[in-house]
Amino acid sequence: MEDKYGDLKIDEDRLKAADPDGLYLFMLADYPYMMTPVDVASFTGVTDQEVRKLLNKGEMQGSRMGSRWLIPKLALLNYLYRDRPTGEGELCAAVEMR
């Protein structure tokens, strides 16, 4: 992943930790790090309105810039893994966002 925003470089270790099974990162490679609800909807197969509902309810993390939402890939991965068991009856822990 070669995304770079100014002097900030994407923390690939956090992304890999958020996708322990390696199911999603390779599929997200063509998406920007800061995704729009339309990007997330395209990836997940739901409507962008449904993504906005999740954001407004606080079920998915994102940042609001005026009337526009931006969702970091890390937030999407945390959402996708939020209810998955780790093996011994525990749920996957969300990787902390900065």
VEXDO-195929 format. One line per 4 residues: their letters; for each residue x, y, z of N, C-alpha, C, O, CB. Coordinates in steps of 0.2 Angstrom, whole numbers, plus 5000, padded with zeros to 4 digits. Each point is the difference from the previous one (the first is absolute). Glycine has a CB too. Layout:
BEGIN
A) X/Y/Z/X/Y/Z/X/Y/Z/X/Y/Z/X/Y/Z; ...
% end
This chain:
BEGIN
MEDK) 5004/4994/5000/4996/5006/5000/5004/5006/5000/5004/5001/5005/4987/4993/5001; 5009/5010/4989/5005/5006/4999/4996/5006/5002/5003/5006/4998/5004/4988/4993; 4987/5006/5012/4997/5007/5001/5004/5004/5005/5003/4998/5004/4986/4996/4994; 5011/5012/5000/5004/5005/5004/4996/5007/5000/4998/5002/4994/5013/4992/5004
YGDL) 4988/5009/5007/4996/5006/5001/5004/5005/5003/5001/5000/5006/4988/4994/4995; 5014/5011/4995/5005/5005/5003/5006/4996/5003/5003/4996/4997/4988/5012/5005; 5011/4994/5004/5005/4996/5003/4998/4994/5004/5004/4997/5003/5001/5014/4998; 4988/4988/4999/4998/4994/5004/5000/4994/4995/4998/5000/4994/4995/5007/5013
KIDE) 5009/4988/4996/5000/4993/4996/4995/4996/5003/4999/5000/5006/5013/5001/4990; 4985/4995/5000/4995/4995/5003/5003/4995/5004/5005/4997/4998/4988/5005/4992; 5005/4997/5016/5002/4995/5005/4998/4993/4998/4995/4997/5002/5005/5011/5007; 5004/4988/4987/4998/4994/4997/5000/4995/5006/4996/4995/4999/5009/5007/4990
DRLK) 4998/4998/5016/5000/4995/5006/4993/5001/5003/4998/4994/5002/5015/5007/5000; 4984/5005/4999/4994/5000/5003/4994/4997/4995/4996/4997/5002/5008/5013/5004; 4997/4991/4988/4995/4997/4995/5001/4992/5000/4995/4997/5000/5006/5014/4993; 5005/4987/5007/5001/4993/5000/4997/4997/5007/4997/4994/5000/5013/5007/4993
AADP) 4991/5002/5012/4997/4998/5007/4993/5000/5000/4997/4996/5003/5013/5008/5003; 4987/5001/4990/4993/5000/5000/4997/4995/4995/4994/4998/5001/5006/5014/5001; 5004/4985/4994/4997/4995/4995/5004/4993/5002/5004/4998/4996/4993/5011/4995; 5003/4988/5015/5004/4994/5002/4999/4994/4995/5005/4997/4999/4994/5007/5013
DGLY) 4996/4996/4985/4999/4994/4995/5002/5002/4993/5000/4995/4996/4990/5001/5011; 5012/5010/4992/5002/5002/4993/4994/4999/4995/5002/4999/4994/5010/4998/5009; 4982/5004/4999/4994/4999/4996/4999/5006/4995/4998/5000/4995/4997/4993/5013; 5007/5013/4995/4997/5007/4997/5005/5004/4997/4999/5004/4995/4992/4995/5012
LFML) 5015/5001/4995/5005/5005/4998/5002/5000/4993/5001/5005/4997/5004/4994/5014; 4996/4995/4986/5001/4999/4993/4995/5003/4996/5001/5003/4994/5006/4987/5008; 4987/5009/5000/4994/5003/4996/4999/5007/5001/4997/5003/4996/4997/4986/5006; 5009/5014/5003/4999/5007/5002/5006/5004/4996/5000/5006/5001/4994/4992/5010
ADYP) 5011/4999/4986/5006/5003/4998/4998/5005/4995/5004/5005/4999/5002/4985/5002; 4989/5010/4995/4998/5005/4995/4996/5006/5002/4999/5004/4997/5001/4986/4995; 4998/5009/5015/4996/5006/5003/5005/5005/5003/5005/4997/5003/4985/4995/4999; 5008/5014/4999/5004/5005/5003/5000/4998/5008/4995/4997/5002/5003/5012/4989
YMMT) 5007/4993/5013/5000/4999/5007/4993/5003/5003/4997/4997/5004/5016/5003/4996; 4986/5006/4998/4994/5004/5003/4994/4999/4995/5000/5003/4995/5007/5006/5011; 4989/4986/4995/4995/4998/4996/4993/5004/5001/4999/5003/5006/5006/4986/4994; 4991/5012/4995/4994/5004/5000/4995/4994/5002/5001/4994/4999/5002/5016/4993
PVDV) 4991/4992/5010/4994/4995/5000/4999/4996/4994/4998/4995/5000/4997/5013/5009; 5006/4996/4985/4999/4996/4994/5005/4995/4999/4999/4994/4997/4996/5016/4998; 5012/4991/5007/5005/4995/4999/4998/4994/5005/5001/4995/4998/5008/5014/4999; 4989/4993/5009/4999/4994/5005/4994/4996/4997/5000/4994/5001/5004/5013/5009
ASFT) 4991/4997/4988/4994/4996/4997/5002/4996/4994/4998/4994/5000/4995/5015/5004; 5011/4993/4992/5003/4996/4994/5003/4994/5003/4999/4995/4997/5002/5015/4996; 5003/4991/5012/5004/4994/5002/4996/4995/5004/5001/4994/4999/5009/5014/5002; 4985/4994/5003/4996/4996/5004/4994/4997/4997/4997/4995/5002/5007/5011/5007
GVTD) 4993/4998/4985/4994/4998/4997/4994/5002/5003/4994/4998/4998/5012/4992/4999; 4994/5015/5007/4994/5004/5003/5000/5006/4997/5004/5002/4996/4997/4992/5015; 4994/5010/4990/4999/5007/4997/5004/5005/5004/5001/4999/5006/4987/4998/4990; 5014/5008/5001/5003/5006/5004/4996/5003/5005/5002/5002/5005/5004/5000/4985
QEVR) 4987/4997/5009/4996/5003/5006/5000/4995/5006/5000/5003/5005/4992/5002/4986; 5009/4989/5008/5001/4995/5006/5006/5002/5003/5001/5000/5006/4992/4991/4988; 5012/5010/5002/5007/5002/5003/4999/5006/5005/5003/5001/5005/5003/4994/4985; 4991/5010/5007/4999/5007/5004/4996/4998/5006/5001/5004/5005/4999/5003/4984
KLLN) 4995/4989/5011/4996/4998/5006/5004/4997/5005/5000/5002/5006/4990/4996/4987; 5015/4998/5005/5005/4997/5005/5004/5005/5003/5002/5000/5006/4998/4989/4987; 5002/5016/5003/5005/5005/5002/4996/5005/5005/5003/5001/5005/5003/4998/4984; 4988/5002/5009/4996/5005/5005/4998/4996/5006/5000/5004/5006/4995/5002/4984
KGEM) 5004/4988/5010/4999/4996/5006/5006/4999/5005/4999/4998/5006/4991/4996/4988; 5016/5007/5003/5006/4998/5003/5002/4993/5000/5005/4998/5003/4992/5011/5004; 5000/4987/4989/5002/4993/4999/5006/4999/4996/5004/4995/5000/4984/5002/5001; 5014/5008/4995/5006/5000/4996/5003/5007/5001/4997/5005/5000/4998/4987/4991
QGSR) 5011/5008/5010/5004/5006/5001/5002/5004/4993/5001/4997/4995/5004/4998/5016; 4994/5011/4990/5002/5005/4994/5000/5007/5002/4999/5001/5006/4996/4991/4986; 5008/5012/5003/5000/5007/5002/4996/5004/4995/4999/4998/4994/5013/5000/5010; 4984/5007/4999/4996/5004/4996/5003/5006/4998/5003/5004/5005/4987/4991/5001
MGSR) 5011/5007/4988/5003/5006/4998/4994/5004/4996/4999/4999/4994/5013/4996/5004; 4985/5009/5006/4994/5004/4998/4994/4995/4999/4998/4997/5005/5009/5011/4989; 4991/4991/5000/4994/4995/4999/5003/4993/4997/4996/4996/4998/4996/5014/5000; 5015/4990/5001/5003/4994/4997/5003/4996/5006/5003/5002/5004/4999/5004/4985
WLIP) 4997/4987/5010/5003/4995/5005/5007/4997/4996/5000/4999/4994/4988/4999/5011; 5017/5001/4999/5006/4997/4998/5001/4994/5005/5000/5001/5006/5005/5009/4989; 4996/4984/5003/5001/4994/5004/5007/4997/4998/5001/4998/4995/4987/5000/5005; 5016/5002/5006/5007/4997/4999/4999/4993/4999/4996/4996/5002/5010/5013/5005
KLAL) 4999/4988/4989/5000/4992/4999/5000/4997/5006/4997/4995/5001/5009/5006/4988; 4998/5001/5016/5000/4997/5007/4993/5000/5003/4999/4995/5003/5013/5009/4998; 4984/5001/4999/4994/5000/5002/4995/4995/4997/4996/4997/5003/5005/5015/5000; 5000/4987/4990/4996/4995/4997/5002/4993/5002/4996/4996/5001/5003/5012/4989
LNYL) 5007/4991/5011/5003/4993/5002/4997/4999/5007/4998/4994/5001/5012/5007/4992; 4990/5004/5011/4998/4999/5007/4992/4998/5000/4998/4996/5004/5011/5012/5001; 4988/4996/4991/4993/4998/4999/4998/4993/4998/4996/4996/5002/5002/5016/4996; 5006/4986/4996/4999/4993/4998/5002/4995/5004/4997/4994/5000/5005/5011/4989
YRDR) 5003/4996/5016/5002/4995/5005/4997/5001/5006/5001/4996/5005/5009/5003/4989; 4985/5005/5008/4998/5002/5006/4996/4994/5004/5001/5000/5006/4998/5012/4990; 4998/4984/5001/4996/4995/5003/5003/4993/4998/4997/4995/5001/4993/5012/4999; 5016/4992/4998/5003/4994/4998/5004/4997/5006/5004/5003/5003/4997/5000/4985
PTGE) 4997/4991/5014/5004/4996/5005/5007/4999/4999/5002/4999/4994/4987/4996/5009; 5016/5006/5002/5007/4999/4999/5002/4992/5000/5005/4998/4998/4997/5014/5006; 4993/4984/4999/5002/4993/5001/4997/4997/5006/4997/4995/5000/5013/5007/4993; 4991/5001/5013/4998/4997/5006/4994/5004/5003/5000/5002/5006/5012/4994/4996
GELC) 4983/5006/4994/4995/5004/5002/5001/5007/5001/4995/5004/5003/5002/4986/5003; 5008/5013/4992/5002/5007/5001/4999/5003/4993/5001/4997/4995/5007/5001/5015; 4989/5008/4990/5000/5004/4994/5006/5004/4998/5004/5001/5005/4984/5000/4998; 5013/5000/4991/5006/5003/4998/5000/5007/5003/4995/5004/5000/5005/4990/4989
AAVE) 5006/5008/5013/5001/5007/5003/5001/5005/4994/5004/4998/4996/5001/4997/5015; 4992/5011/4990/5001/5005/4995/5007/5003/5000/5002/5001/5006/4985/5001/4994; 5016/4999/4995/5007/5003/5000/4998/5007/5001/4996/5004/4997/5010/4988/4995; 4998/5011/5013/4999/5007/5002/5002/5005/4994/5005/4999/4997/4997/4997/5015
MR) 4994/5009/4987/5001/5005/4995/5003/5006/5004/4999/5001/5006/4992/4995/4986; 5014/5007/5004/5003/5006/5003/4995/5006/5000/5002/5005/5002/5009/4990/4994
% end
